[in-house]
Every structure is written in C-alpha cells, then in structure tokens.
C-alpha cells in the first residue's frame, strides 16, 4: 500500500515536467515524426542545458544561503550529480560482463569532463569571443579539482 501512495506522489510531482517535455519535443520513434530526429535532438539538448543552468543556479543559491563556498558546492553536488549516472552505467555494463566497457566509461568520463568541460569554454573564449586572448584562472582550488577528477586514472 505504501508503494502505491509513493508512486502516486511521484507521478503527481513529475507530471507537469513530463507534460511540458511531451508537448515540446517530437517523438521521432513514431512514424509521423521520424523525419524530425534532428529537431528532437536539438530540443532535448536545449532542455538539458536549461535544466543544468537551473541546477547550477539552485546549488549556488543554496550554498550562498548556507554559507558554503561555490567550489565546495560544485565539487560535492554537481560533480556527484554527473558522476552517479556514469557509475550506474558502469555497473550495468559490468553486470552484463563487459568489464572493459565499464573501466573505459569510468576513465573516459573524467577525461571528457576535463577536456570538454574546461577546454570548450576556454577555447570559445580565446577563439570566438576575444580572439588571441588568454584565460586567467583566479581560483586556487582548480588544481585540487583537476587532481580529484584525475584520481581514477
């Protein structure tokens, strides 16, 4: 009985979000929309970007309210939020007997975070926004963050 109530509460809380996504993203697995797969991809990516923005914003607000520095909040909550799905994916493929893929995912996700998560914004800054400029980092914790990301290698 308790499981039924919890499922109803979960459904009630997620229904508005599911409705908005259902109405804004075409389902390209249906014959009517199968030619719109790129639109589905682009809209899905935009929704992920919007959700990510709000997630970072809320973590920043909560950290400011509790007096916790942004760096600590980022390492703790945002890094955990990106690492848990990678961990789950690695566990799933490891249980299927694909240990090499699990290890590859573990190492690859951290390398991707460093090279793309830092490289793309810095590359855009120096190539598109202010051509030939340099990116100055005024955060003493960046080395610690990079070491934490590389600890799995």
C-alpha positions in Angstrom: 0.0 0.0 0.0 2.8 2.5 0.8 4.5 1.8 -2.6 1.2 2.7 -4.4 1.0 6.0 -2.5 4.6 6.9 -3.2 4.2 6.1 -6.9 1.1 8.4 -7.0 3.0 11.2 -5.2 6.0 10.8 -7.6 3.7 10.8 -10.6 1.9 13.9 -9.3 5.2 15.8 -8.8 6.7 14.8 -12.2 3.5 15.1 -14.3 4.0 18.9 -15.1 7.6 18.3 -16.3 6.6 15.2 -18.3 3.7 17.2 -19.9 6.0 20.1 -20.9 8.6 17.7 -22.4 5.9 15.7 -24.2 4.4 18.8 -25.8 7.7 20.4 -26.8 9.8 17.5 -28.0 8.6 15.5 -31.0 8.7 11.7 -30.5 10.7 10.6 -33.5 10.1 7.0 -32.8 6.6 7.4 -34.2 6.2 7.3 -38.0 4.7 10.8 -38.1 7.8 12.4 -36.6 10.6 10.1 -37.7 12.0 12.8 -40.1 12.3 15.3 -37.3 15.0 13.4 -35.4 17.4 16.4 -35.5 14.7 18.7 -34.0 14.2 16.1 -31.3 18.0 16.0 -30.6 18.3 19.8 -30.6 15.3 20.4 -28.4 16.4 17.6 -26.0 19.8 19.3 -25.8 18.3 22.7 -25.1 16.1 21.2 -22.3 19.2 19.6 -20.8 21.1 22.9 -20.9 18.1 24.7 -19.3 17.9 22.1 -16.5 21.7 22.2 -16.0 21.5 26.0 -15.7 18.8 25.9 -13.1 20.6 23.1 -11.2 23.8 25.1 -11.0 21.8 28.2 -10.1 20.0 26.4 -7.3 23.2 24.8 -5.9 24.8 28.3 -5.9 21.8 29.8 -4.1 21.7 27.0 -1.5 25.4 27.3 -0.9 25.2 31.0 -0.5 22.3 30.7 1.9 24.1 28.1 4.0 27.4 29.9 3.8 29.2 27.2 1.8 31.6 28.3 -0.9 30.7 27.7 -4.6 33.7 25.5 -5.1 32.7 23.1 -2.3 29.1 23.0 -3.5 30.3 22.4 -7.1 32.6 19.6 -6.1 30.1 18.0 -3.8 26.8 18.2 -5.5 27.4 19.0 -9.2 30.2 16.5 -9.5 28.2 13.9 -7.7 25.3 14.6 -10.0 27.4 13.9 -13.0 29.3 11.0 -11.6 26.4 9.0 -10.3 24.8 8.3 -13.7 28.3 7.3 -15.0 28.7 5.0 -12.1 25.3 3.4 -12.7 26.1 3.0 -16.4 29.4 1.3 -15.5 27.6 -1.0 -13.0 25.0 -2.0 -15.6 27.6 -2.9 -18.3 29.9 -4.6 -15.7 26.9 -6.9 -14.7 26.5 -7.7 -18.4 30.0 -9.0 -18.4 31.5 -6.0 -20.2 34.2 -5.0 -17.7 36.3 -3.3 -20.3 33.5 -1.0 -21.2 32.9 -0.2 -17.5 36.5 0.7 -17.0 36.5 2.7 -20.2 33.4 4.7 -19.1 35.0 5.4 -15.7 38.2 6.8 -17.1 36.6 8.4 -20.2 34.0 10.4 -18.2 36.7 12.1 -16.2 38.9 12.8 -19.2 35.8 14.1 -21.0 34.9 16.4 -18.1 38.4 17.9 -18.1 39.0 18.2 -21.8 35.5 19.3 -22.8 34.2 20.8 -19.6 37.2 23.1 -19.4 38.5 23.0 -22.9 35.4 24.1 -24.8 34.6 27.2 -22.8 38.3 28.3 -22.8 38.6 27.5 -26.5 35.5 29.6 -27.2 36.8 32.5 -25.1 40.2 32.5 -26.9 38.9 31.8 -30.5 35.4 33.3 -30.8 34.8 35.8 -28.0 38.2 37.5 -27.7 40.5 36.1 -30.4 44.1 35.6 -29.2 43.3 36.3 -25.6 44.4 34.2 -22.7 42.2 32.7 -20.0 43.3 33.7 -16.5 42.1 31.4 -13.7 41.9 33.1 -10.3 40.8 30.0 -8.3 43.4 28.3 -6.1 41.2 25.2 -5.9 41.3 24.4 -9.7 44.4 22.3 -9.2 42.6 20.3 -6.4 39.6 19.8 -8.6 41.7 18.6 -11.5 43.5 16.2 -9.2 40.1 14.9 -7.9 39.0 14.3 -11.5 42.2 12.5 -12.4 42.2 10.3 -9.3 40.5 7.5 -11.2 43.2 7.3 -13.8 
